[in-house]
Amino acid sequence: TQPTPEWFKNFEELFDDEDGMPNAALTIVHDDTSKDVVVSVFAEGYIKDKEGGGGDEGEGLTYGYKLDQSTSQESVMSLEALMDGEDSVTLDHCSMFIDATLQWKR
């Protein structure tokens, strides 16, 4: 297990061999119920400063993933369908499984 700041700081080094983003699968739990959905995506980690943030390491930062899908991934379960037309959603729990052996070239 790695602390969040360390994980995101090293994400590109761990998974981007300059051939593209790693393939990832998401499993979703919402309202204490597993959605039995696996969403296949290509993930790219990012760290963004919050306005007015600063101080200790990790304080004032937002950690996240930019997610993209290929046409074949969308045909199984699209991010658009998962998001139900919203720009953002709040879920109880989301697990991401990353497979760096299959990558998507931008």
C-alpha beads as a LAMMPS data file, in Angstrom:
LAMMPS data file: protein, C-alpha beads

106 atoms
105 bonds

1 atom types
1 bond types

-500.0 500.0 xlo xhi
-500.0 500.0 ylo yhi
-500.0 500.0 zlo zhi

Masses

1 110.0

Atoms # bond

1 1 1 0.000 0.000 0.000
2 1 1 1.262 3.461 -0.895
3 1 1 0.134 6.841 0.417
4 1 1 -2.096 8.658 -2.096
5 1 1 0.399 11.475 -2.862
6 1 1 3.146 8.933 -3.615
7 1 1 0.860 6.770 -5.796
8 1 1 -0.209 9.679 -8.003
9 1 1 3.284 11.171 -8.135
10 1 1 4.591 7.869 -9.537
11 1 1 1.549 6.908 -11.687
12 1 1 3.059 7.864 -15.044
13 1 1 6.401 6.285 -14.181
14 1 1 4.663 3.055 -13.170
15 1 1 2.239 2.744 -16.082
16 1 1 3.169 4.998 -19.020
17 1 1 5.984 3.567 -21.096
18 1 1 5.311 6.300 -23.688
19 1 1 3.106 3.861 -25.626
20 1 1 -0.093 5.178 -24.028
21 1 1 -2.336 4.945 -21.020
22 1 1 -2.927 1.636 -19.201
23 1 1 -6.151 -0.326 -19.562
24 1 1 -8.234 -0.351 -16.383
25 1 1 -11.504 -1.827 -15.159
26 1 1 -13.823 -0.114 -12.671
27 1 1 -16.231 -1.834 -10.318
28 1 1 -18.915 0.313 -8.728
29 1 1 -20.840 0.246 -5.429
30 1 1 -23.613 2.786 -4.876
31 1 1 -26.337 2.932 -2.214
32 1 1 -24.589 -0.035 -0.553
33 1 1 -25.293 -2.167 -3.633
34 1 1 -22.760 -3.520 -6.112
35 1 1 -23.741 -2.444 -9.585
36 1 1 -22.238 -5.688 -10.954
37 1 1 -20.759 -3.476 -13.634
38 1 1 -17.243 -3.491 -14.897
39 1 1 -16.436 -0.430 -16.938
40 1 1 -13.364 -0.795 -19.118
41 1 1 -11.367 2.415 -19.559
42 1 1 -7.926 3.822 -20.206
43 1 1 -6.689 5.721 -17.153
44 1 1 -4.284 8.604 -16.688
45 1 1 -3.589 9.846 -13.156
46 1 1 -3.425 13.553 -12.344
47 1 1 -2.783 15.875 -9.403
48 1 1 -4.447 19.307 -9.371
49 1 1 -3.946 22.172 -6.918
50 1 1 -7.104 23.353 -5.178
51 1 1 -7.536 27.103 -4.974
52 1 1 -6.182 28.384 -1.691
53 1 1 -4.443 25.063 -1.006
54 1 1 -0.966 24.560 0.254
55 1 1 0.807 23.582 3.400
56 1 1 1.643 19.957 4.127
57 1 1 2.219 17.485 1.294
58 1 1 -1.113 16.408 -0.127
59 1 1 -3.034 19.231 1.551
60 1 1 -4.837 21.448 -0.934
61 1 1 -4.488 18.888 -3.745
62 1 1 -7.083 16.922 -5.678
63 1 1 -6.139 13.469 -6.984
64 1 1 -8.002 11.878 -9.861
65 1 1 -7.972 9.956 -13.103
66 1 1 -8.725 11.126 -16.617
67 1 1 -10.710 8.288 -18.187
68 1 1 -11.101 7.587 -21.903
69 1 1 -12.715 4.703 -23.764
70 1 1 -12.259 3.051 -27.126
71 1 1 -15.311 2.222 -29.236
72 1 1 -15.118 -1.452 -28.223
73 1 1 -14.961 -0.515 -24.516
74 1 1 -17.971 1.785 -24.883
75 1 1 -20.007 -1.045 -26.400
76 1 1 -19.807 -3.003 -23.116
77 1 1 -20.604 -0.161 -20.674
78 1 1 -19.982 3.460 -21.564
79 1 1 -18.802 6.100 -19.140
80 1 1 -21.603 8.283 -20.472
81 1 1 -24.192 5.694 -19.389
82 1 1 -22.525 5.316 -15.987
83 1 1 -22.541 9.094 -15.484
84 1 1 -26.190 9.323 -16.612
85 1 1 -25.497 12.532 -18.503
86 1 1 -23.924 14.300 -15.506
87 1 1 -20.491 15.958 -15.429
88 1 1 -19.682 14.227 -12.144
89 1 1 -21.204 11.612 -9.871
90 1 1 -20.621 10.561 -6.269
91 1 1 -20.366 6.840 -5.627
92 1 1 -20.049 4.930 -2.364
93 1 1 -17.076 2.943 -3.611
94 1 1 -15.162 2.460 -6.824
95 1 1 -12.314 -0.002 -7.320
96 1 1 -9.888 0.330 -10.188
97 1 1 -7.878 -2.582 -11.515
98 1 1 -4.992 -1.454 -13.737
99 1 1 -3.422 -3.640 -16.426
100 1 1 -0.375 -1.942 -17.883
101 1 1 0.153 -4.700 -20.450
102 1 1 -2.662 -3.374 -22.680
103 1 1 -2.312 0.284 -23.510
104 1 1 -4.114 2.794 -25.640
105 1 1 -2.147 5.055 -27.926
106 1 1 -3.422 8.599 -27.869

Bonds

1 1 1 2
2 1 2 3
3 1 3 4
4 1 4 5
5 1 5 6
6 1 6 7
7 1 7 8
8 1 8 9
9 1 9 10
10 1 10 11
11 1 11 12
12 1 12 13
13 1 13 14
14 1 14 15
15 1 15 16
16 1 16 17
17 1 17 18
18 1 18 19
19 1 19 20
20 1 20 21
21 1 21 22
22 1 22 23
23 1 23 24
24 1 24 25
25 1 25 26
26 1 26 27
27 1 27 28
28 1 28 29
29 1 29 30
30 1 30 31
31 1 31 32
32 1 32 33
33 1 33 34
34 1 34 35
35 1 35 36
36 1 36 37
37 1 37 38
38 1 38 39
39 1 39 40
40 1 40 41
41 1 41 42
42 1 42 43
43 1 43 44
44 1 44 45
45 1 45 46
46 1 46 47
47 1 47 48
48 1 48 49
49 1 49 50
50 1 50 51
51 1 51 52
52 1 52 53
53 1 53 54
54 1 54 55
55 1 55 56
56 1 56 57
57 1 57 58
58 1 58 59
59 1 59 60
60 1 60 61
61 1 61 62
62 1 62 63
63 1 63 64
64 1 64 65
65 1 65 66
66 1 66 67
67 1 67 68
68 1 68 69
69 1 69 70
70 1 70 71
71 1 71 72
72 1 72 73
73 1 73 74
74 1 74 75
75 1 75 76
76 1 76 77
77 1 77 78
78 1 78 79
79 1 79 80
80 1 80 81
81 1 81 82
82 1 82 83
83 1 83 84
84 1 84 85
85 1 85 86
86 1 86 87
87 1 87 88
88 1 88 89
89 1 89 90
90 1 90 91
91 1 91 92
92 1 92 93
93 1 93 94
94 1 94 95
95 1 95 96
96 1 96 97
97 1 97 98
98 1 98 99
99 1 99 100
100 1 100 101
101 1 101 102
102 1 102 103
103 1 103 104
104 1 104 105
105 1 105 106
